[in-house]
Amino acid sequence: MATRKYFLGIRHRPSGGLLPNVRGWGFTRTAPSRTDPPRLFVKIGAARQALNHWLAGELFEEPDSDFGDTTLRCHRRPDRRESDMEIVEIEIVVRTLAEAQLRDI
């Protein structure tokens, strides 16, 4: 029996691409993609926070030579527009291979 799971993703309206699943701050340095697996969120707050970071620009962690800490630096990307982006619901249907083969995939 198939089950359905619901998540949130961040979509680029003009292209239909979704922000891809990249570890750490790397997602701020990627473009929306129609082929790479999307970054999924369970809560709207986390999706909004990620979108705001992406809109701000490309984030990099740089070591602080004096204290051994890391500093977060932002390289602005003025080409990124909030009006081009939206948070969308993504539905995932989980089924067994036998169930999938019945549908002639």
Secondary structure in CASP SS format (residue, H / E / C, confidence):
PFRMAT SS
TARGET T0000
AUTHOR 0000-0000-0000
METHOD secondary structure of the structure
MODEL  1
M C 1.00
A C 1.00
T E 1.00
R E 1.00
K E 1.00
Y E 1.00
F E 1.00
L E 1.00
G E 1.00
I E 1.00
R E 1.00
H E 1.00
R C 1.00
P C 1.00
S C 1.00
G C 1.00
G C 1.00
L E 1.00
L C 1.00
P E 1.00
N C 1.00
V C 1.00
R C 1.00
G H 1.00
W H 1.00
G H 1.00
F H 1.00
T H 1.00
R H 1.00
T C 1.00
A C 1.00
P C 1.00
S E 1.00
R C 1.00
T C 1.00
D C 1.00
P C 1.00
P E 1.00
R C 1.00
L C 1.00
F E 1.00
V C 1.00
K C 1.00
I H 1.00
G H 1.00
A H 1.00
A H 1.00
R H 1.00
Q H 1.00
A H 1.00
L H 1.00
N H 1.00
H H 1.00
W H 1.00
L H 1.00
A H 1.00
G E 1.00
E E 1.00
L E 1.00
F E 1.00
E E 1.00
E E 1.00
P E 1.00
D C 1.00
S C 1.00
D C 1.00
F C 1.00
G C 1.00
D C 1.00
T E 1.00
T E 1.00
L E 1.00
R E 1.00
C E 1.00
H E 1.00
R E 1.00
R C 1.00
P C 1.00
D C 1.00
R C 1.00
R C 1.00
E H 1.00
S H 1.00
D H 1.00
M E 1.00
E E 1.00
I E 1.00
V E 1.00
E E 1.00
I E 1.00
E E 1.00
I E 1.00
V E 1.00
V E 1.00
R C 1.00
T C 1.00
L H 1.00
A H 1.00
E H 1.00
A H 1.00
Q H 1.00
L H 1.00
R C 1.00
D C 1.00
I C 1.00
END
